[in-house]
Amino acid sequence: MPLSRTSHGRAHEAGRAPSPGAPAPPRAPARSGALPLAGAVAGGAALALESVVNGRLGEHTGAVAAAAWSNTLSLGVASVAAFFLAGLRPAFAALLLALRSRGLRPWHCLGGLAGGGMVLTQALTAAALGPAAFTLALVAGQTLSGVVMDHLGLGPGTPRRATRRRLSGGLLAVCAVAIPVLAAPDAGRTLALAVLPFLAGCALSWQMAVNGRVDEAAGHHPYPAVLLSFATGTALMVTAVVVLTVSSELPRPRSGPLWHYAGGLLGCVVVLAAVLTVRRIGVLAAGLGMISGQVLGSLALGPLLGEPPAHQGAVAAAAVLLIGAAVLAAPSRARAPRLGGRGD
């Protein structure tokens, strides 16, 4: 049936045809960002624990071997779970169609490279920095990169401009970083070790953005983005292991508890949480929510790992981060364009 005839029939059934001068129907109320923000915080807490696990594993297996094991385990778990999921084949078919029509670029499917770099950074620096310091080192990179990702529209949906509200949330995150760093007695050493986590935080926001685009192209089925992330990350780590084996020699792993090998399981939770939340509240807000979860998780993990209790500066940083994330996740009240004028 032709589209015009269908539209005419529906308008006739409604009792009147739409008039050009009639006011637009009321918009549906904006969905609250509280639930996806909570999911992002939970994913961040899992990321804090993953950093500890991979850092401990890197101490007795080597950073590259630890990262390769973590990514391989994540890929294996995600692949097995895929057999029990419905709608995965149509999702991949939609993804291939988007790639062929150039609605999605091939580099959008390479977010796992950033994830692999994140796992490698965890194994290299997390044990030396500690859970709280490693977490705070990610804040600046994720915040600055998240603002850029949203403003340029690299994530799913329409671009989210750097409005006053979003800039205020980002400023709160920067303040949250400054509080514990300035209070630390060894701030210089912490900043030197934090270069890699800072770059990993920038890459993590980019990964969240491109994984969100893959999720959107696959019909909002999160698993193609998850599988592609772990596949590309594992390929990167396996290549690094081969290069390290040829150029030198892999360190001989020492014995350690079994929970040191569980980082790949936590990685599945982190990536899935990122894919599901970025589609609702954007790259920056989801990233700050995950950072807040990381800070809260690191504060809880410190005493459990035998470290001294967190000082008041770190607790204040966690509170400021949560406020900043809540400001960014709040739904915007978009104004309707005025007749005869330009839209915002």
C-alpha positions in Angstrom: 0.0 0.0 0.0 1.4 3.4 -0.9 2.6 5.5 2.1 0.5 8.6 1.2 -2.6 6.6 1.1 -1.8 5.0 4.5 -1.1 8.4 6.0 -4.3 9.8 4.6 -6.3 6.9 6.0 -4.8 7.3 9.4 -5.6 11.0 9.5 -9.1 10.4 8.3 -9.6 7.7 11.0 -8.3 10.2 13.6 -11.3 12.4 12.7 -9.4 15.3 11.2 -6.4 16.0 9.0 -3.4 17.6 10.6 -3.4 21.4 9.9 -0.2 23.2 9.0 -0.9 25.9 11.6 -2.0 23.5 14.4 0.2 23.4 17.5 2.5 20.4 17.7 1.4 17.6 20.0 3.0 17.6 23.5 6.3 15.9 23.7 6.8 12.8 25.8 8.5 13.6 29.1 12.2 13.1 29.2 13.3 9.8 30.7 15.2 10.0 33.9 18.8 9.2 33.9 18.8 7.8 37.4 18.7 4.1 36.5 21.4 4.2 33.8 23.5 6.3 36.1 23.2 3.6 38.8 24.2 1.0 36.2 27.2 3.1 35.3 28.2 3.4 39.0 27.9 -0.4 39.4 30.1 -0.9 36.3 32.6 1.5 37.7 32.8 -0.5 40.9 33.4 -3.6 38.9 36.2 -1.8 37.0 37.8 -0.8 40.3 37.9 -4.5 41.4 39.1 -5.5 37.9 42.0 -3.0 38.2 43.1 -4.6 41.5 42.7 -8.2 40.2 44.7 -7.5 37.0 47.3 -5.5 38.9 47.9 -8.4 41.3 48.0 -10.8 38.4 50.6 -8.6 36.6 52.9 -8.8 39.6 53.5 -12.5 39.2 52.8 -13.2 35.5 54.0 -10.0 33.8 51.8 -7.1 32.6 51.4 -8.3 29.0 50.6 -11.9 30.0 48.1 -10.7 32.6 46.4 -8.4 30.1 46.3 -11.2 27.4 44.8 -13.6 29.9 42.1 -11.2 31.0 41.0 -10.3 27.5 41.0 -13.9 26.4 38.9 -15.0 29.4 36.4 -12.1 28.6 36.2 -13.2 25.0 35.6 -16.8 26.0 32.8 -15.9 28.5 31.1 -13.6 26.0 31.3 -16.1 23.2 29.7 -18.9 25.3 27.0 -16.6 26.6 26.2 -15.6 23.0 24.9 -19.1 22.3 22.1 -18.5 24.8 21.0 -15.1 23.5 18.1 -14.4 21.2 18.2 -12.0 18.3 22.0 -12.1 17.9 22.0 -13.1 14.2 19.6 -10.2 13.2 21.7 -7.8 15.2 24.9 -8.8 13.4 23.0 -8.6 10.1 21.9 -5.1 10.9 25.5 -4.3 11.8 26.9 -5.6 8.5 24.2 -3.6 6.6 25.3 -0.4 8.4 28.9 -1.1 7.5 28.0 -1.7 3.8 25.9 1.4 3.6 28.7 3.4 5.3 26.4 4.5 8.1 29.0 2.9 10.4 32.7 3.1 9.7 35.1 0.1 10.2 37.0 2.0 12.9 33.8 2.2 15.0 34.3 -1.6 15.5 37.8 -1.2 17.0 36.9 0.0 20.5 38.4 -3.1 21.9 41.9 -1.7 21.2 41.3 0.9 23.8 39.9 -1.8 26.2 43.0 -3.9 25.7 45.2 -0.8 26.4 43.1 -0.2 29.6 43.7 -3.8 30.8 47.5 -3.5 30.0 47.6 -0.2 31.9 45.9 -1.9 34.9 48.5 -4.6 35.0 51.3 -2.1 34.7 50.4 0.6 37.1 47.4 -0.4 39.3 49.5 -2.3 41.9 52.0 0.5 42.2 49.5 3.3 42.4 46.9 1.5 44.5 43.2 1.4 43.9 42.3 5.0 44.8 45.2 6.7 43.1 44.8 4.6 39.9 41.1 5.5 39.8 41.7 9.2 40.3 44.2 9.2 37.5 41.5 8.2 35.1 39.2 11.1 35.9 40.9 13.9 34.0 41.3 11.8 30.9 37.8 10.4 30.9 36.2 13.8 31.6 38.1 15.8 29.0 37.7 13.0 26.4 34.0 12.6 27.3 33.2 16.2 26.7 34.9 16.0 23.2 33.2 12.7 22.3 29.7 14.1 23.2 30.3 17.5 21.6 31.5 16.0 18.3 28.7 13.4 18.3 31.0 10.4 18.1 28.7 8.5 20.4 25.1 7.3 19.7 22.3 9.7 19.2 22.6 13.4 18.5 25.6 15.5 19.6 25.4 16.8 23.2 26.8 20.3 23.2 29.0 21.6 25.9 26.3 23.5 27.7 26.7 25.3 31.0 25.2 22.4 32.9 27.6 19.9 31.3 30.6 22.2 31.8 29.6 22.6 35.4 29.5 18.8 35.8 32.9 18.5 34.2 34.3 21.3 36.5 33.1 19.3 39.5 34.9 16.3 38.3 38.2 18.3 37.8 37.7 19.6 41.4 37.3 16.0 42.6 40.6 15.2 41.1 42.4 18.2 42.6 41.2 17.5 46.2 43.1 14.2 46.9 46.1 15.0 44.6 46.9 18.2 46.3 46.5 16.5 49.7 48.8 13.6 48.9 52.3 13.8 50.4 53.9 12.2 47.3 52.0 14.1 44.6 54.9 14.3 42.2 55.4 10.6 42.1 51.7 10.0 41.8 51.4 12.3 38.8 54.4 10.7 37.1 52.9 7.2 37.4 49.4 8.5 36.4 50.4 9.4 32.8 49.3 6.0 31.5 46.0 5.9 33.4 45.3 9.4 32.1 45.8 8.2 28.5 43.8 5.1 29.2 40.9 7.3 30.5 40.9 9.2 27.3 40.8 6.0 25.3 38.1 4.6 27.5 35.7 7.4 26.6 36.4 6.9 23.0 35.7 3.2 23.4 32.4 4.0 25.1 31.5 6.3 22.2 32.2 3.9 19.4 30.7 0.9 21.2 27.6 3.0 21.6 27.5 3.5 17.8 27.9 -0.2 17.2 25.1 -0.9 19.7 22.9 1.6 17.8 23.7 0.1 14.4 22.9 -3.4 15.7 19.4 -2.4 16.7 20.3 -1.7 20.3 21.5 -5.2 20.9 24.5 -4.8 23.2 26.3 -8.1 22.4 27.8 -7.3 19.0 29.7 -4.4 20.6 30.7 -6.5 23.6 32.0 -9.4 21.3 33.8 -7.0 19.0 35.5 -5.2 21.9 36.9 -8.4 23.4 37.9 -9.8 20.0 39.9 -6.8 19.0 41.4 -6.4 22.5 42.4 -10.1 22.6 44.0 -9.8 19.1 46.0 -6.8 20.4 47.2 -8.6 23.5 48.0 -11.8 21.6 50.1 -9.8 19.2 51.9 -8.1 22.1 52.6 -11.5 23.7 54.1 -12.8 20.4 56.3 -9.7 19.9 57.5 -10.0 23.5 58.2 -13.7 23.1 60.3 -13.1 20.0 62.1 -10.0 21.2 62.9 -11.2 24.7 61.2 -13.7 26.9 58.0 -13.8 28.8 58.4 -13.9 32.6 57.8 -17.2 34.3 54.5 -16.9 36.2 54.7 -17.4 40.0 51.9 -19.1 42.0 49.1 -16.9 43.1 45.5 -17.2 44.3 42.8 -18.1 41.8 41.0 -14.8 42.2 43.9 -13.0 40.5 42.7 -14.7 37.3 39.1 -13.4 37.5 39.7 -10.0 35.8 38.2 -11.2 32.5 34.9 -12.0 34.2 34.7 -8.5 35.6 35.7 -7.1 32.2 32.5 -8.5 30.8 30.4 -6.6 33.4 32.3 -3.4 32.8 31.9 -3.4 29.0 28.3 -4.5 29.1 27.4 -1.7 31.6 29.2 0.9 29.5 27.3 -0.2 26.3 23.9 -0.2 28.0 24.3 3.2 29.8 26.0 5.3 27.1 23.0 5.0 24.9 20.8 6.7 27.5 22.9 9.4 29.2 25.8 10.0 26.8 29.5 9.3 27.0 30.5 12.0 29.5 27.7 11.3 32.1 28.2 7.5 31.8 31.9 7.9 32.1 31.6 10.0 35.2 29.1 7.6 36.7 31.6 4.8 36.1 34.4 6.9 37.6 32.2 7.5 40.7 31.7 3.8 41.0 35.4 3.3 40.7 36.2 5.8 43.5 33.5 4.3 45.8 34.8 0.8 45.0 38.4 1.8 45.6 37.5 3.3 48.9 35.9 0.1 50.0 38.6 -2.1 48.6 41.5 -0.3 50.3 40.9 -1.6 53.8 40.1 -5.0 52.5 43.5 -5.2 50.9 45.3 -4.1 54.0 45.8 -0.5 53.0 45.3 2.4 55.4 41.7 3.8 55.6 40.9 6.5 53.0 41.5 10.0 54.1 38.8 12.7 54.1 40.0 14.1 50.8 39.3 10.9 48.9 35.8 10.7 50.5 35.1 14.3 49.5 36.3 13.5 45.9 33.9 10.6 45.7 31.0 12.8 46.8 31.9 15.6 44.3 32.2 13.1 41.5 28.7 11.7 42.3 27.3 15.2 42.3 28.9 16.0 38.9 27.7 12.8 37.4 24.1 13.5 38.6 24.3 17.0 37.1 25.4 15.6 33.7 22.9 12.7 33.7 19.8 15.0 34.5 17.5 15.1 31.4 17.6 18.4 29.5 14.5 20.4 28.9 14.7 21.0 25.2 12.8 24.1 24.0 10.5 23.8 21.0 11.7 25.9 18.0 9.8 29.1 17.6 7.7 29.6 14.5 9.5 31.6 11.9 12.8 31.5 13.7 15.8 29.3 13.9 16.0 26.2 16.1 18.5 26.1 19.0 
